[in-house]
Amino acid sequence: MSTCSSDFPRSPPLIFSQTAEYALRAVVCLAADPARAMTTAELARTTRVPANYLSKLMQTLRRAGLVDAQRGVGGGFTLTRPPTDISVLDVIQVVDPIERILTCPLGIESHGRTLCPMHRKLDDALEHIQRTFRDSTIQNLLNAPGSSRPLCETPGQTDLHISARDGE
């Protein structure tokens, strides 16, 4: 009789969802010009996120307190805190939380809260990812040295790529 489980419950994902990527794009876009409110349409064009999906995502970020929304002329979304005070982890945890492995994901009773070497190593990696994202602010992403800047078409460009149709 085998001592290994044949049932495979879903373990926490190690790859980030497209939703997390989209949320980071939107927050980085707002952080590039924190005083400027951006509409969903402007954000969608700049971030290349489908507008309908982005609209729902922005409401999730608003409910979590990361962005404010103002209706009417001159309205749009803005950050609630300076980009130096928002970590990458803050954004990811709102839309696609990184789940640590606290107990045996296979439900093996004898393992309980003592993870086997394989799950310990996976949880160590998740802890490292959380720490890295906690220590990285949105402003860090905008100020990172290199030839490219988030959401910009041209290397060395300092302004986000916003379509000429934005003024229409």
C-alpha positions as CSV (number, residue, x, y, z in Angstrom):
1,M,0.0,0.0,0.0
2,S,1.4,3.4,-1.0
3,T,1.9,6.1,1.7
4,C,1.6,8.9,-0.9
5,S,-1.7,10.7,-1.5
6,S,-3.3,10.2,-4.9
7,D,-5.7,13.2,-4.5
8,F,-4.1,16.4,-5.7
9,P,-5.8,19.5,-4.2
10,R,-4.9,22.7,-5.9
11,S,-1.7,24.3,-4.5
12,P,-1.3,28.1,-4.4
13,P,-0.1,29.4,-7.8
14,L,3.5,30.3,-8.3
15,I,2.8,32.4,-11.4
16,F,1.0,35.7,-11.2
17,S,-2.3,36.2,-12.9
18,Q,-3.0,38.6,-15.7
19,T,-5.2,40.5,-13.3
20,A,-2.2,41.2,-11.1
21,E,-0.3,42.4,-14.1
22,Y,-3.2,44.6,-15.2
23,A,-3.5,46.1,-11.7
24,L,0.2,46.9,-11.6
25,R,0.0,48.6,-15.0
26,A,-2.9,50.8,-13.9
27,V,-1.3,51.8,-10.6
28,V,2.1,52.5,-12.3
29,C,0.3,54.6,-14.9
30,L,-1.4,56.7,-12.2
31,A,1.8,57.0,-10.3
32,A,3.7,58.4,-13.3
33,D,1.6,61.6,-12.9
34,P,0.0,61.4,-9.4
35,A,-1.7,64.8,-9.7
36,R,-3.5,63.9,-12.9
37,A,-6.9,62.1,-12.8
38,M,-7.2,59.5,-15.5
39,T,-10.4,58.1,-16.9
40,T,-10.9,54.4,-17.5
41,A,-10.6,55.0,-21.3
42,E,-7.3,56.8,-20.9
43,L,-5.9,54.1,-18.5
44,A,-7.1,51.4,-20.9
45,R,-5.3,52.9,-23.9
46,T,-2.1,53.6,-22.0
47,T,-1.9,50.3,-20.2
48,R,-3.4,48.2,-23.1
49,V,-5.9,46.6,-20.8
50,P,-9.4,46.0,-22.1
51,A,-11.6,48.8,-20.9
52,N,-14.4,46.7,-19.5
53,Y,-12.0,44.5,-17.5
54,L,-10.1,47.6,-16.3
55,S,-13.3,49.3,-15.1
56,K,-14.1,46.3,-12.8
57,L,-10.4,46.1,-11.7
58,M,-10.3,49.8,-10.8
59,Q,-13.4,49.4,-8.7
60,T,-11.7,46.6,-6.8
61,L,-8.6,48.9,-6.3
62,R,-10.9,51.7,-5.1
63,R,-12.7,49.4,-2.6
64,A,-9.3,48.4,-1.3
65,G,-8.3,52.0,-0.8
66,L,-5.5,52.2,-3.3
67,V,-7.3,54.6,-5.7
68,D,-9.9,57.3,-5.5
69,A,-12.5,57.9,-8.2
70,Q,-14.0,61.2,-9.0
71,R,-17.0,61.5,-11.4
72,G,-17.7,64.3,-13.8
73,V,-15.7,66.6,-15.9
74,G,-12.0,66.5,-14.9
75,G,-12.8,63.3,-13.0
76,G,-11.1,59.9,-13.1
77,F,-8.9,57.8,-11.0
78,T,-6.0,59.0,-8.8
79,L,-3.8,57.2,-6.2
80,T,-4.8,57.6,-2.5
81,R,-1.2,57.6,-1.4
82,P,2.1,58.7,-2.9
83,P,3.8,56.1,-5.1
84,T,6.6,55.9,-2.5
85,D,4.0,54.5,0.0
86,I,2.5,51.8,-2.2
87,S,4.3,48.6,-2.5
88,V,4.0,46.1,-5.4
89,L,2.7,43.6,-2.8
90,D,0.0,46.1,-1.8
91,V,-1.4,46.0,-5.3
92,I,-1.0,42.2,-5.9
93,Q,-2.6,41.3,-2.5
94,V,-5.7,43.2,-3.5
95,V,-6.4,41.3,-6.7
96,D,-4.5,38.0,-6.5
97,P,-3.1,37.4,-3.0
98,I,0.0,35.4,-2.6
99,E,-1.0,32.4,-0.5
100,R,1.7,31.0,1.7
101,I,1.8,27.2,2.4
102,L,0.9,26.9,6.1
103,T,-0.2,23.3,6.2
104,C,0.3,20.3,4.0
105,P,-1.6,21.1,0.7
106,L,-2.2,17.4,0.2
107,G,-4.0,17.1,3.5
108,I,-1.6,14.4,4.8
109,E,-2.4,14.4,8.5
110,S,1.0,13.3,9.7
111,H,2.5,16.4,8.0
112,G,0.1,18.9,9.6
113,R,1.9,22.2,10.0
114,T,5.3,20.6,9.5
115,L,5.9,20.9,5.8
116,C,7.7,18.3,3.8
117,P,11.0,19.5,2.2
118,M,9.3,20.0,-1.2
119,H,6.5,22.2,0.2
120,R,8.9,24.0,2.6
121,K,11.0,25.0,-0.4
122,L,8.0,26.2,-2.3
123,D,6.8,28.2,0.7
124,D,10.4,29.6,1.1
125,A,10.1,30.9,-2.5
126,L,6.7,32.4,-1.8
127,E,8.1,34.1,1.2
128,H,11.0,35.5,-0.9
129,I,8.6,36.8,-3.5
130,Q,6.4,38.5,-0.8
131,R,9.5,40.1,0.8
132,T,10.8,41.4,-2.6
133,F,7.4,42.8,-3.5
134,R,6.9,44.3,-0.1
135,D,10.3,46.1,-0.4
136,S,9.6,47.4,-3.9
137,T,7.4,50.5,-4.2
138,I,5.6,51.7,-7.2
139,Q,7.9,54.6,-7.3
140,N,10.9,52.2,-7.4
141,L,9.4,50.7,-10.6
142,L,9.2,54.2,-12.2
143,N,12.7,55.1,-11.1
144,A,14.5,51.9,-11.9
145,P,17.7,52.5,-13.9
146,G,17.7,51.1,-17.4
147,S,16.9,51.8,-21.0
148,S,13.1,51.3,-20.7
149,R,10.4,52.7,-18.5
150,P,7.1,51.0,-17.7
151,L,4.4,51.6,-20.3
152,C,6.6,53.7,-22.6
153,E,7.1,52.9,-26.2
154,T,10.5,54.5,-26.8
155,P,13.7,53.6,-24.7
156,G,14.7,56.6,-22.6
157,Q,11.2,58.2,-22.9
158,T,10.1,59.8,-19.7
159,D,6.4,60.2,-20.4
160,L,3.9,57.3,-20.6
161,H,2.7,56.5,-24.1
162,I,-0.8,58.0,-24.3
163,S,-2.6,57.8,-27.6
164,A,-3.2,61.0,-29.6
165,R,-6.9,60.2,-29.4
166,D,-6.9,61.1,-25.7
167,G,-7.8,64.7,-26.5
168,E,-10.8,63.7,-28.6
